[in-house]
Structures are given as C-alpha cells and as structure tokens.
Amino acid sequence: MWRVWIILGLLLTACADFPEVDAALGGGDPNGEYLALLPFEQLVSDQDAALSDTDGDLLLARAADLRNRADGLRSPVIDPDTRDRMNDGVDQP
C-alpha cells in the first residue's frame, strides 16, 4: 500500500508547474546560435588585471583571516581526557 502512495506522490509532482524554472529557460531564443568558445588565454587577457590600492590590503586581511582559521583547525580533534579513556580500552563484560 505504501508503494501506491509513493507512486501517486511522484505522479502529482511530475504534473506541477515551476514558474521560476520556466522563466529562466524562456529568456533565450531556442533556435539561436551558441556562443563562441574562446581560448583561456584570450579570456584572461581581456580582463582588467590591475589592482587598486585597497585591493592589496583586502587580500592581506583575507589571507590573515584564512591563516587564523587554519590554525584553529590544527588543534587536536580528540581532547586529552577522551584520548586517555580511549587508550584505557573497553572493559569486556
């Protein structure tokens, strides 16, 4: 009986409309041409690679934040008390 409910639920969801998906897919021309594939080097050279004065400070601050997060992850996973209990082993009944 539970299989009937699963099949019925799947059938009902298959008939549902999803307006967000339809709106996203309906924006383009279905018979239009595909975009040209460009080499990676051309894509990189087309962008403005100059950094502003504040970009350097932002990158240094972000790097420091990432180092602090990494230092927090280097701590032991198992605290010493738990490690001692694990080393003692399990008493067999």
C-alpha positions, 0 to 999 in steps of 0.5 A: 500500500505504501508503494501506491502512495509513493507512486501517486506522490511522484505522479502529482509532482511530475504534473506541477508547474515551476514558474521560476524554472520556466522563466529562466529557460524562456529568456533565450531564443531556442533556435539561436546560435551558441556562443563562441568558445574562446581560448583561456588565454584570450579570456584572461587577457581581456580582463582588467588585471590591475589592482587598486590600492585597497585591493592589496590590503583586502587580500592581506586581511583575507589571507590573515583571516584564512591563516587564523582559521587554519590554525584553529583547525590544527588543534587536536580533534580528540581532547586529552581526557577522551584520548586517555579513556580511549587508550584505557580500552573497553572493559569486556563484560 
